[in-house]
Amino acid sequence: MPETTLIIGAGQAGSHAALAMRDAGYSGTITLIGDESELPYERPPLSKHMLTAADEPQVPHFHAAARYDERGIALLRGTKAIAIDPAGRTVSLNNGEVLPYTNLLLTTGGRARRLSVPGSEHVLYLRTLEDARRLRSKFRPGARIVCIGAGVIGLEIASSAVARGCIVTVIEPGPQAMGRSLAPEIASWLAARHRENGVTLRFGIGVSEVTAEAVLCTDGAWVEADAVIAGIGMERNTELAEASGLEVEGGIVVDEFGRTSAPGIYAAGDVAAFWMPRLGRRILLETWRHAQDHGAAIGRVIAGQVTPYDETPWFWTDQHGVNLQMAGTVEGVASTVIRGAVGVTPFSAWHLNAAGQLIGVVGIDAPRDVRAGQTLLRTRRPVDPALLADTSVSAQLLSRAGS
């Protein structure tokens, strides 16, 4: 009998996994199961163009329905998987069907983390197309918008709201913008950029209560609001895996080949806690690029191309007309080298560990620097800080740097 692969989750990871399987020569049946009625679509535009365009733009689908048909990928839309039987290798759906599988790939992603304070029923979130449409209806000139959280999503929403003529306040309990991703000097520049564009930033402040018309901060101040949006991270959709007895530690535990603790079951994308050989540890990522690359990589593994996933973490964000890209990490930074001048685009920041190895690079309108940094991150060679700082040295030559 031909192999049967079920993919639960029709987002970035699941859709790219299905197509990568076919590209790798997989001849078995592939069924992609998604709980949204839309064709699989890109999520990055939801916090950008989907909010800023004067007229609602077309949904950014990965592919037309015919593309899935041509590749022999069955797409079950508006369908939810409710149970997995690892012993019997079946998946039960909410429509009563029970589907058998040879291989099962879980790309269930995550959902927006909910704010838990009195009045939280008034808070909006951004994770789906319907969420974006709801926010669009709130973004009108003069509308008072409060964003809770100064991570990527919160700040992108703030930038988009300002572009639509809104009056925006961002409330963040931490000390800086994008605290998990940026070194203090870059975070300070980004905060200044938001303030220059009219955003009010309140760091070191939490939220005590939300009403239909305002937000009560932990310092006792009330901030009037026509809409309150929380961008405070995501919660991984691990419930199905946990109920099936799979190992879960923050995410579904997988090795460098996407294999879970159960034979024939794999996981990829945001929901996976995956082993990264380069770092020698398991990590969690929730970026567009990772979801796409990890999904495709594990799809190829299922198709027989068994290669470990060991990609360099990378993400991008557009805020107030500038593009910020980050590759690597800020964990374990011993020193930071600035290439160019902070605030004068393009510029970049290069993070080194105690051994002088590059562990992270941030570029502001500097994609070539980030690409060079990605090469150095892969080689793990020590780098001369003076060379990094020398703007007369091209990005191409930087990519060959190291001692």
KOLZARO-11811 format. One record per residue (C-alpha): x, y, z. Coordinates in steps of 0.5 Angstrom, whole numbers, padded with zeros to 4 digits, always signed. Layout:
N
XYZ...
***
This chain:
403
+0000+0000+0000+0002+0007-0001+0005+0011+0005+0000+0016+0007+0002+0023+0011-0002+0027+0015+0000+0034+0016-0004+0038+0022-0004+0045+0021-0004+0049+0015+0000+0055+0016+0007+0057+0014+0010+0050+0016+0005+0045+0014+0004+0048+0007+0011+0048+0006+0013+0042+0009+0007+0039+0004+0010+0042-0002+0017+0040+0000+0015+0033+0000+0013+0033-0007+0019+0037-0009+0023+0031-0006+0020+0026-0010+0015+0023-0004+0010+0019-0008+0005+0017-0002-0002+0021-0001-0001+0028+0003-0007+0031+0007-0006+0038+0010-0011+0039+0015-0013+0046+0017-0018+0049+0022-0019+0056+0018-0023+0056+0012-0018+0060+0008-0013+0057+0004-0006+0057+0007-0004+0064+0008+0002+0069+0010+0002+0072+0016+0007+0077+0016+0003+0082+0012-0003+0082+0017+0001+0087+0022+0004+0091+0016+0000+0092+0009-0006+0088+0011-0007+0094+0017-0004+0100+0013-0007+0099+0006-0013+0104+0004-0017+0099+0002-0017+0092+0004-0011+0088+0000-0012+0081-0003-0011+0075+0002-0004+0073+0001-0005+0066+0000+0002+0062-0001-0002+0058-0007-0008+0058-0011-0012+0052-0009-0011+0049-0016-0003+0049-0014-0005+0044-0009-0009+0040-0013-0003+0039-0019+0001+0037-0013-0003+0032-0011-0004+0035-0004-0011+0034-0001-0013+0040+0003-0018+0040+0009-0020+0047+0010-0025+0049+0016-0023+0042+0019-0020+0041+0026-0016+0034+0029-0019+0033+0036-0015+0026+0037-0009+0022+0035-0008+0015+0036-0001+0013+0036-0001+0006+0037-0007+0005+0031-0004+0011+0027-0010+0015+0026-0013+0022+0027-0020+0023+0029-0023+0030+0026-0029+0034+0029-0033+0032+0023-0033+0025+0025-0028+0022+0020-0022+0018+0022-0016+0018+0018-0010+0013+0018-0003+0015+0017+0004+0012+0016+0007+0019+0018+0004+0025+0022+0007+0032+0022+0004+0036+0027+0005+0044+0025+0000+0046+0030+0003+0053+0031+0001+0057+0037-0004+0062+0039-0004+0069+0042-0003+0069+0049-0008+0072+0053-0008+0078+0058-0011+0076+0064-0013+0082+0068-0020+0085+0070-0024+0087+0063-0019+0083+0059-0025+0081+0055-0024+0088+0052-0017+0086+0049-0016+0085+0042-0010+0080+0039-0007+0079+0032-0006+0072+0030-0011+0071+0024-0014+0074+0018-0020+0075+0022-0016+0079+0027-0013+0083+0022-0020+0085+0019-0022+0087+0026-0016+0091+0027-0017+0095+0021-0024+0097+0023-0021+0100+0029-0015+0104+0025-0018+0111+0023-0015+0118+0024-0015+0120+0031-0017+0113+0034-0014+0112+0041-0010+0106+0040-0006+0102+0046-0002+0097+0045+0000+0092+0051+0007+0089+0049+0013+0092+0046+0016+0086+0042+0016+0085+0035+0008+0084+0034+0006+0090+0039+0011+0095+0035+0009+0093+0028+0002+0094+0030+0004+0101+0033+0007+0103+0027+0001+0101+0023-0003+0105+0027+0001+0111+0027+0001+0110+0019-0007+0110+0019-0007+0117+0023-0008+0114+0030-0006+0116+0037-0002+0110+0039+0001+0109+0046+0005+0102+0048+0005+0100+0055+0011+0095+0056+0013+0092+0063+0020+0091+0061+0026+0096+0060+0026+0096+0053+0023+0095+0046+0024+0088+0043+0028+0086+0050+0029+0079+0048+0032+0080+0041+0036+0087+0041+0042+0089+0045+0040+0096+0049+0044+0101+0044+0039+0098+0038+0033+0098+0043+0034+0105+0045+0035+0107+0037+0028+0103+0036+0025+0107+0041+0027+0114+0039+0024+0112+0032+0018+0110+0035+0017+0117+0039+0020+0121+0033+0013+0118+0029+0009+0120+0035+0008+0114+0039+0008+0114+0046+0012+0109+0050+0011+0107+0057+0017+0102+0059+0017+0099+0066+0009+0099+0067+0004+0094+0067-0003+0093+0066-0008+0093+0072-0015+0093+0069-0018+0094+0062-0025+0098+0061-0029+0099+0054-0025+0106+0054-0019+0106+0058-0013+0102+0061-0011+0102+0068-0003+0102+0069+0000+0099+0075+0003+0106+0076-0004+0108+0077-0005+0112+0071-0011+0111+0066-0010+0111+0059-0016+0113+0054-0017+0108+0049-0022+0106+0043-0018+0100+0042-0013+0096+0046-0009+0091+0043-0004+0086+0047+0002+0083+0043+0005+0079+0049+0007+0073+0046+0004+0066+0044+0002+0060+0047+0004+0054+0043-0002+0049+0041+0001+0043+0044-0005+0040+0047-0007+0035+0042+0001+0032+0043+0000+0032+0050-0006+0028+0050-0003+0023+0045+0003+0022+0050+0008+0026+0046+0014+0029+0050+0013+0036+0051+0017+0041+0054+0015+0048+0052+0014+0045+0045+0013+0039+0042+0020+0036+0043+0024+0033+0037+0031+0032+0035+0034+0035+0029+0030+0031+0024+0024+0033+0027+0022+0026+0030+0018+0026+0036+0018+0021+0042+0013+0017+0038+0014+0013+0032+0012+0016+0025+0010+0023+0029+0014+0029+0027+0013+0036+0029+0016+0043+0026+0015+0050+0026+0013+0054+0032+0010+0049+0036+0017+0045+0036+0022+0045+0041+0028+0042+0037+0035+0040+0038+0040+0045+0034+0046+0042+0033+0050+0048+0032+0048+0050+0039+0048+0044+0042+0041+0045+0046+0034+0045+0044+0031+0051+0043+0024+0054+0041+0023+0059+0035+0017+0063+0033+0019+0067+0026+0016+0066+0019+0023+0064+0016+0024+0058+0022+0017+0056+0021+0018+0056+0013+0025+0053+0013+0023+0048+0019+0017+0045+0016+0020+0044+0009+0026+0041+0012+0022+0036+0016+0018+0035+0010+0024+0033+0006+0026+0028+0012+0019+0025+0011+0021+0024+0004+0027+0020+0005+0032+0026+0005+0034+0025+0012+0039+0031+0013+0039+0035+0020+0036+0042+0021+0041+0047+0023+0039+0053+0020+0041+0060+0023+0035+0064+0027+0033+0070+0023+0027+0075+0023+0026+0081+0020+0021+0087+0022+0019+0093+0018+0017+0099+0023+0016+0107+0021+0019+0106+0014+0026+0102+0016+0027+0095+0016+0031+0091+0021+0034+0084+0021+0036+0080+0026+0040+0073+0025+0043+0069+0031+0042+0071+0038+0043+0076+0044+0044+0071+0049+0051+0070+0052+0054+0077+0049+0060+0079+0051+0061+0085+0047+0058+0089+0041+0061+0092+0035+0057+0098+0031+0058+0098+0024+0057+0105+0022+0053+0110+0026+0047+0108+0030+0041+0112+0027+0044+0114+0021+0042+0108+0016+0044+0103+0014+0048+0101+0020+0049+0094+0024+0051+0091+0031+0055+0085+0031+0055+0081+0038+0061+0077+0040+0062+0072+0045+0068+0072+0050+0071+0067+0045+0071+0073+0040+0066+0069+0035+0060+0072+0032+0053+0070+0036+0048+0075+0033+0048+0081+0028+0042+0086+0027+0042+0090+0021+0038+0097+0020+0037+0097+0012+0043+0093+0012+0041+0087+0009+0048+0085+0006+0051+0086+0013+0046+0081+0016+0048+0076+0010+0055+0077+0011+0054+0076+0019+0050+0069+0017+0056+0066+0014+0060+0068+0020+0055+0065+0024+0055+0059+0020+0063+0058+0020+0064+0060+0028+0071+0063+0027+0073+0069+0031+0073+0075+0028+0077+0082+0029+0072+0087+0032+0076+0093+0028+0075+0089+0021+0067+0089+0023+0067+0096+0025+0071+0098+0019+0066+0101+0014+0071+0101+0008+0071+0093+0008+0065+0091+0004+0060+0086+0007+0062+0081+0002+0069+0081+0005+0066+0081+0012+0063+0074+0010+0070+0072+0009+0073+0075+0016+0076+0071+0021+0082+0069+0024
***
